[in-house]
């Protein structure tokens, strides 16, 4: 489903995503804990409502010469183990 959402978004980048579509991109984010995956009773991350898809360039390591293009939510904060 994530690939389908990206294809639709690439055709029209102004298109608004539903909350269900946005949660597809939350895996691996530090704030994903708040999307109903907690004992606190919080059902949704507070950043999700205003989040938008963005194209980002990231470097995999300090020695990377070329950045890798990634499509992620604007509020995404990578979770480190």
DOVOKE-903912 format. One record per residue: residue number from 1; x, y, z of N, C-alpha, C in turn. Coordinates in nm, 3 decimals. Layout:
<sites>
n|npx|npy|npz|capx|capy|capz|cpx|cpy|cpz
NUM|X|Y|Z|X|Y|Z|X|Y|Z
...
</sites>
This chain:
<sites>
n|npx|npy|npz|capx|capy|capz|cpx|cpy|cpz
1|0.081|-0.119|0.000|0.000|0.000|0.000|0.087|0.127|0.000
2|0.201|0.120|0.064|0.290|0.235|0.071|0.336|0.279|-0.068
3|0.368|0.183|-0.153|0.412|0.216|-0.290|0.300|0.283|-0.369
4|0.176|0.238|-0.349|0.061|0.299|-0.417|0.042|0.444|-0.373
5|0.059|0.469|-0.245|0.045|0.605|-0.193|0.152|0.696|-0.252
6|0.274|0.646|-0.261|0.385|0.725|-0.318|0.357|0.757|-0.464
7|0.307|0.660|-0.541|0.276|0.684|-0.683|0.172|0.794|-0.699
8|0.066|0.788|-0.618|-0.038|0.891|-0.624|0.019|1.027|-0.586
9|0.102|1.029|-0.483|0.161|1.154|-0.436|0.255|1.214|-0.539
10|0.331|1.130|-0.609|0.424|1.181|-0.709|0.352|1.243|-0.828
11|0.231|1.197|-0.857|0.153|1.257|-0.965|0.102|1.396|-0.927
12|0.063|1.413|-0.799|0.013|1.541|-0.750|0.065|1.562|-0.608
13|0.172|1.637|-0.595|0.236|1.656|-0.464|0.157|1.747|-0.371
14|0.055|1.813|-0.423|-0.031|1.896|-0.337|-0.145|1.814|-0.276
15|-0.159|1.692|-0.318|-0.266|1.603|-0.270|-0.252|1.580|-0.120
16|-0.364|1.591|-0.049|-0.362|1.567|0.095|-0.384|1.418|0.121
17|-0.309|1.367|0.216|-0.321|1.226|0.252|-0.416|1.211|0.370
18|-0.486|1.099|0.374|-0.571|1.069|0.488|-0.482|1.026|0.605
19|-0.538|1.024|0.725|-0.460|0.982|0.842|-0.415|0.837|0.829
20|-0.500|0.753|0.770|-0.463|0.613|0.750|-0.343|0.601|0.656
21|-0.342|0.682|0.550|-0.230|0.680|0.456|-0.102|0.731|0.523
22|-0.115|0.832|0.606|0.003|0.887|0.674|0.064|0.787|0.772
23|-0.021|0.711|0.841|0.033|0.616|0.939|0.115|0.505|0.874
24|0.098|0.484|0.744|0.182|0.386|0.672|0.330|0.426|0.676
25|0.359|0.554|0.691|0.495|0.604|0.689|0.552|0.626|0.829
26|0.481|0.585|0.933|0.524|0.608|1.071|0.620|0.502|1.124
27|0.627|0.386|1.058|0.714|0.279|1.107|0.859|0.327|1.114
28|0.922|0.308|1.229|1.061|0.349|1.248|1.076|0.488|1.307
29|0.964|0.558|1.326|0.968|0.693|1.385|0.959|0.681|1.537
30|1.030|0.769|1.604|1.030|0.772|1.750|0.890|0.800|1.805
31|0.810|0.880|1.733|0.677|0.918|1.781|0.569|0.813|1.749
32|0.602|0.707|1.679|0.504|0.604|1.644|0.447|0.538|1.770
33|0.516|0.549|1.880|0.470|0.500|2.010|0.332|0.556|2.043
34|0.305|0.678|2.000|0.179|0.745|2.034|0.064|0.712|1.940
35|0.084|0.630|1.840|-0.023|0.590|1.749|-0.096|0.467|1.801
36|-0.144|0.475|1.924|-0.220|0.366|1.985|-0.136|0.251|2.036
37|-0.003|0.266|2.035|0.086|0.158|2.079|0.145|0.190|2.217
38|0.058|0.225|2.312|0.106|0.263|2.445|-0.001|0.231|2.549
39|0.041|0.237|2.674|-0.050|0.211|2.785|-0.112|0.340|2.837
40|-0.077|0.452|2.777|-0.123|0.582|2.825|-0.260|0.621|2.770
41|-0.311|0.546|2.675|-0.441|0.576|2.617|-0.437|0.679|2.506
42|-0.318|0.718|2.463|-0.304|0.814|2.353|-0.321|0.737|2.223
43|-0.416|0.780|2.141|-0.449|0.703|2.020|-0.382|0.753|1.894
44|-0.329|0.877|1.896|-0.271|0.931|1.774|-0.157|1.027|1.807
45|-0.051|1.018|1.728|0.062|1.109|1.740|0.016|1.251|1.711
46|0.061|1.347|1.789|0.017|1.486|1.772|0.073|1.550|1.645
47|0.176|1.495|1.588|0.235|1.550|1.465|0.166|1.500|1.339
48|0.089|1.395|1.350|0.034|1.328|1.232|-0.064|1.415|1.152
49|-0.144|1.494|1.219|-0.247|1.573|1.151|-0.186|1.674|1.053
50|-0.076|1.737|1.091|-0.015|1.839|1.005|0.100|1.785|0.919
51|0.130|1.658|0.930|0.243|1.598|0.857|0.215|1.593|0.707
52|0.322|1.609|0.629|0.315|1.601|0.483|0.429|1.513|0.434
53|0.411|1.453|0.318|0.520|1.375|0.259|0.623|1.470|0.199
54|0.750|1.435|0.215|0.859|1.516|0.162|0.965|1.426|0.103
55|1.034|1.477|0.003|1.152|1.409|-0.050|1.272|1.460|0.027
56|1.348|1.369|0.082|1.467|1.406|0.158|1.589|1.338|0.099
57|1.704|1.398|0.120|1.830|1.336|0.082|1.906|1.307|0.210
58|1.943|1.182|0.228|2.017|1.145|0.348|2.147|1.076|0.309
59|2.245|1.091|0.393|2.372|1.022|0.377|2.371|0.900|0.468
60|2.404|0.785|0.414|2.402|0.662|0.492|2.513|0.657|0.596
61|2.625|0.721|0.567|2.736|0.724|0.663|2.818|0.851|0.639
62|2.913|0.875|0.722|2.997|0.993|0.709|3.083|0.988|0.583
63|3.112|0.868|0.536|3.196|0.854|0.418|3.117|0.849|0.287
64|2.984|0.864|0.295|2.901|0.861|0.174|2.931|0.983|0.087
65|2.942|0.958|-0.043|2.969|1.066|-0.137|2.838|1.122|-0.191
66|2.744|1.033|-0.221|2.615|1.073|-0.275|2.504|1.046|-0.174
67|2.415|1.142|-0.158|2.302|1.115|-0.069|2.200|1.024|-0.136
68|2.124|0.955|-0.053|2.017|0.867|-0.101|1.885|0.942|-0.088
69|1.799|0.935|-0.191|1.669|1.002|-0.186|1.568|0.913|-0.115
70|1.495|0.974|-0.021|1.397|0.903|0.060|1.269|0.985|0.063
71|1.155|0.919|0.061|1.027|0.988|0.078|0.978|0.952|0.218
72|0.957|1.056|0.300|0.916|1.036|0.439|0.824|1.149|0.482
73|0.760|1.131|0.596|0.677|1.238|0.651|0.765|1.351|0.702
74|0.712|1.471|0.699|0.787|1.589|0.742|0.822|1.584|0.891
75|0.745|1.512|0.969|0.767|1.505|1.114|0.851|1.384|1.155
76|0.895|1.302|1.061|0.965|1.176|1.090|1.096|1.201|1.166
77|1.109|1.133|1.281|1.233|1.136|1.359|1.278|0.991|1.373
78|1.391|0.960|1.315|1.438|0.821|1.313|1.462|0.769|1.454
79|1.416|0.648|1.476|1.433|0.583|1.605|1.563|0.504|1.603
80|1.651|0.531|1.696|1.777|0.458|1.707|1.765|0.356|1.819
81|1.818|0.239|1.799|1.810|0.133|1.901|1.911|0.153|2.008
</sites>
